[in-house]
Amino acid sequence: KFDLKDWTLVDVSDALPTGHSNDITYVPEKNVLMVADCTEKDGWAGVYYVDPDTLELLNYGILPYGCRGLDYSPILQQYVVTGSYTHNIYDKDFNHIRSFNCGFPRDTTQGLYCDGSYVYDARWGDYTEPGYSGDNRLLIHSMEGEFISEGIIKGDPCKGNSENENVFIYEKMFYVGYYNSPRTVNEYVMVPVNM
């Protein structure tokens, strides 16, 4: 756990058996972290619940749809859950509101961020796999499903085998975390012309 104001380390959990842990979101009404398991167990739909204060594992649940990326918008009191190329919107009690297909149906879905107006979808295109783009990418959709834009995430460590894993916004800056060596989180600004 880090303090985002100055990136100081606040706490470290014991090892948590949370599967692939592909994405994580905080639900303030329940004061809980939800972690996407992202494994074949339970049809890719499993999530773990973690106490944000103690960093202890609380329980495990299964969502109504596959979950590689998820975020909770406290503004809307809605979840966005993505299994692959379909975004699903649920209310705070996980009642389905709507689904929409991704405007860029390729590469691997990673983490999501929702600011209440837009869904920011981080994608990784494995450069060693035919049919993949080879790029780290950010897709933007409106909450109603309109495809707004997509663009390649520029800058180190976006070359070679660096795999973006998650995205979030803090004080108007984009932060993208990477599976690389060493593990990094990069700070970005969005340039409107080409993202």
C-alpha positions as CSV (number, residue, x, y, z in Angstrom):
1,K,0.0,0.0,0.0
2,F,1.4,3.4,-1.1
3,D,0.5,7.0,-0.2
4,L,0.0,8.5,-3.7
5,K,0.9,12.0,-2.5
6,D,4.5,11.1,-2.2
7,W,4.7,7.4,-3.1
8,T,5.8,6.4,0.3
9,L,5.3,2.8,1.3
10,V,2.6,2.5,3.9
11,D,2.1,-1.2,4.4
12,V,2.9,-4.6,2.9
13,S,0.5,-7.6,3.1
14,D,1.5,-11.2,3.6
15,A,1.4,-13.2,0.4
16,L,-2.2,-13.3,-0.7
17,P,-3.5,-16.3,-2.9
18,T,-5.5,-14.0,-5.3
19,G,-4.8,-15.9,-8.6
20,H,-3.4,-13.8,-11.4
21,S,-4.6,-10.6,-9.7
22,N,-5.2,-8.9,-13.0
23,D,-7.0,-5.8,-11.7
24,I,-8.1,-4.3,-8.4
25,T,-10.7,-1.7,-7.4
26,Y,-11.8,-0.1,-4.1
27,V,-15.5,0.0,-3.1
28,P,-15.8,2.7,-0.4
29,E,-19.3,1.8,0.7
30,K,-18.1,-1.6,1.7
31,N,-14.5,-0.5,2.5
32,V,-13.2,-3.4,0.5
33,L,-10.7,-4.1,-2.3
34,M,-11.9,-6.4,-5.1
35,V,-9.2,-8.3,-6.9
36,A,-9.8,-10.0,-10.3
37,D,-8.7,-13.6,-10.0
38,C,-8.4,-13.9,-13.8
39,T,-7.8,-17.6,-14.0
40,E,-9.8,-20.5,-15.5
41,K,-11.1,-21.3,-12.1
42,D,-14.9,-20.5,-12.1
43,G,-14.9,-19.4,-15.7
44,W,-12.6,-16.5,-15.3
45,A,-15.2,-14.8,-13.2
46,G,-13.7,-15.0,-9.7
47,V,-12.9,-12.1,-7.5
48,Y,-11.2,-11.9,-4.1
49,Y,-12.1,-9.4,-1.4
50,V,-9.3,-7.8,0.7
51,D,-9.5,-5.6,3.7
52,P,-7.8,-2.3,2.7
53,D,-6.8,-1.4,6.2
54,T,-5.3,-4.8,7.3
55,L,-4.5,-6.1,3.8
56,E,-6.0,-9.4,4.8
57,L,-7.9,-11.7,2.5
58,L,-11.6,-11.7,3.5
59,N,-13.4,-14.0,1.0
60,Y,-13.9,-15.1,-2.6
61,G,-16.8,-14.6,-4.9
62,I,-17.9,-15.2,-8.5
63,L,-19.2,-12.4,-10.7
64,P,-22.0,-12.9,-13.3
65,Y,-19.5,-12.4,-16.2
66,G,-15.8,-13.1,-16.8
67,C,-13.5,-10.6,-15.2
68,R,-10.1,-9.6,-16.4
69,G,-10.6,-5.9,-15.6
70,L,-12.9,-4.2,-13.1
71,D,-13.5,-0.8,-11.6
72,Y,-16.1,0.7,-9.3
73,S,-17.3,4.3,-9.8
74,P,-18.4,5.8,-6.5
75,I,-19.8,8.7,-8.4
76,L,-22.2,6.5,-10.3
77,Q,-22.3,3.6,-7.8
78,Q,-21.6,1.3,-10.7
79,Y,-19.1,-1.4,-11.6
80,V,-17.5,-1.8,-15.0
81,V,-16.4,-5.4,-15.6
82,T,-14.6,-6.6,-18.7
83,G,-14.0,-10.3,-19.6
84,S,-12.4,-9.7,-23.0
85,Y,-14.0,-7.5,-25.5
86,T,-17.3,-6.8,-23.9
87,H,-17.8,-4.2,-21.1
88,N,-20.5,-4.9,-18.6
89,I,-22.1,-2.2,-16.4
90,Y,-23.6,-3.2,-13.1
91,D,-25.2,-1.3,-10.3
92,K,-23.8,-1.3,-6.8
93,D,-25.7,-4.6,-6.0
94,F,-24.4,-6.3,-9.3
95,N,-27.7,-5.9,-11.2
96,H,-26.9,-5.8,-14.9
97,I,-27.5,-2.4,-16.5
98,R,-26.0,-2.8,-20.0
99,S,-23.3,-4.3,-22.0
100,F,-21.3,-2.9,-25.0
101,N,-18.7,-4.3,-27.3
102,C,-15.2,-2.8,-27.4
103,G,-14.4,-0.6,-30.3
104,F,-10.9,-2.2,-30.6
105,P,-11.5,-6.0,-30.2
106,R,-7.9,-7.2,-30.1
107,D,-5.0,-7.6,-27.7
108,T,-5.2,-8.6,-24.1
109,T,-7.6,-6.8,-21.7
110,Q,-5.8,-5.7,-18.6
111,G,-7.0,-3.2,-16.0
112,L,-9.8,-0.7,-16.2
113,Y,-10.4,2.8,-14.8
114,C,-13.7,4.6,-14.8
115,D,-14.0,8.3,-13.9
116,G,-17.8,8.4,-14.1
117,S,-17.8,9.6,-17.7
118,Y,-15.4,7.3,-19.5
119,V,-14.0,3.8,-19.3
120,Y,-10.2,3.7,-19.8
121,D,-9.2,0.2,-20.9
122,A,-5.5,-0.8,-20.8
123,R,-4.5,-3.3,-23.4
124,W,-1.4,-5.3,-24.0
125,G,-0.4,-6.6,-27.5
126,D,2.1,-9.3,-27.0
127,Y,4.8,-8.6,-29.6
128,T,5.7,-12.3,-29.8
129,E,2.2,-13.5,-30.8
130,P,0.9,-13.3,-34.4
131,G,-2.2,-11.2,-34.7
132,Y,-1.3,-9.0,-31.7
133,S,-0.3,-5.4,-32.1
134,G,2.9,-5.5,-30.1
135,D,1.9,-2.3,-28.3
136,N,0.7,-1.2,-24.9
137,R,-2.5,0.7,-25.6
138,L,-5.2,2.7,-23.9
139,L,-8.8,2.6,-25.2
140,I,-11.5,5.0,-24.2
141,H,-15.3,4.4,-24.3
142,S,-18.1,6.5,-22.9
143,M,-20.2,4.9,-20.2
144,E,-23.0,4.5,-22.7
145,G,-20.7,2.4,-25.0
146,E,-19.5,4.9,-27.6
147,F,-16.0,4.2,-28.7
148,I,-14.1,7.5,-28.3
149,S,-10.5,6.7,-29.1
150,E,-7.5,4.4,-28.8
151,G,-3.8,5.1,-28.8
152,I,-0.4,3.6,-28.1
153,I,1.1,4.4,-24.7
154,K,4.4,6.0,-25.4
155,G,7.6,6.1,-23.5
156,D,9.9,3.7,-21.5
157,P,9.1,1.0,-20.4
158,C,6.7,0.5,-23.3
159,K,9.2,-1.3,-25.5
160,G,10.0,-5.0,-25.7
161,N,8.3,-7.3,-23.2
162,S,7.0,-4.7,-20.8
163,E,3.3,-5.5,-20.2
164,N,1.0,-2.8,-18.9
165,E,-1.2,-4.3,-16.2
166,N,-3.4,-1.5,-14.8
167,V,-4.4,2.2,-15.2
168,F,-5.8,4.8,-12.9
169,I,-6.1,8.6,-12.7
170,Y,-4.9,10.5,-9.7
171,E,-5.0,14.4,-9.6
172,K,-5.5,14.6,-13.4
173,M,-2.5,12.4,-14.2
174,F,-2.7,8.9,-15.7
175,Y,-0.7,6.1,-14.0
176,V,0.1,2.9,-15.7
177,G,1.6,-0.1,-13.9
178,Y,3.8,-2.6,-15.7
179,Y,4.9,-6.2,-15.4
180,N,8.5,-5.7,-16.2
181,S,11.9,-5.9,-14.4
182,P,12.0,-3.9,-12.2
183,R,8.2,-3.4,-11.7
184,T,7.3,0.2,-12.5
185,V,4.4,2.6,-12.4
186,N,4.7,5.4,-14.9
187,E,3.0,8.8,-14.9
188,Y,1.4,10.1,-18.1
189,V,-0.4,13.0,-19.6
190,M,-2.9,12.5,-22.4
191,V,-2.2,14.5,-25.5
192,P,-5.6,15.0,-27.3
193,V,-4.3,14.7,-30.8
194,N,-2.9,11.2,-30.5
195,M,-3.4,10.3,-26.9
